[in-house]
């Protein structure tokens, strides 16, 4: 069973911590994305385990946090490739269907053209011939567009290209209509777009660990229904508590 829970946080210290953590993790996610989408990733790091160690050293984070980020980005990249593979098959099917339609229309067009050449065509058939010419023209354009799309998708899959926009596509498109989206300038939109990339905290749970994992736990008190959310801090100074909870 999957349960979606929305929490409104009133604790300012906890809220401030989550904002800082989201900024940290979002930056690491973007870094991991740039590295993992590189076709030469395994030549550089050999294994994801070594990349995990690299993230821990580079950003001073826990191994479990690094693992969660790697799993998230790997999932996004795999999802992107699967979508492109599905899109490629879909376009191939569409191309086949359009070609069948074009073949039928051309066959009918040929018959009507022969009648027009011998001046035995009726006014109704002549009108039909004009519509067929127009339909065939658009079908040929459709075929050319599908072929271009197929070539592009094949190139993306062959070269292991990945194009994922963090910060949502909706926010990205707002730059093209600034005034309607309450932005006074492109610079203002860019600031909001960059901020929209820094909102994610991702944690992969483990069945061997109770209520989450070593980094984040989410517990429900069965007696009164209260929730407790606890994080292990990533960068702890000497003498500071390792955990923060609400």
Secondary structure, DSSP 8 states (H G I E B T S, - for coil): -----------HHHHHHHHHHHHHHHHHHHHHHHHHT-TTHHHHHSSHHHHHHHHHHHHT--HHHHHHHHHHHHHHHHHHHHHHHHHHHHHHHHHHHHHHHHHHHHHHHHHHHHHHHTT---HHHHHHHHHHHHHHHHHHHHHHHHHHHHHHHHHHHHTT-----TT-HHHHHGGGSTGGGT-SSHHHHHHHHHHHTS--------TTSTTB-SSEEEEE-TTT--EEEEEE-SS--TTS-SEEE-
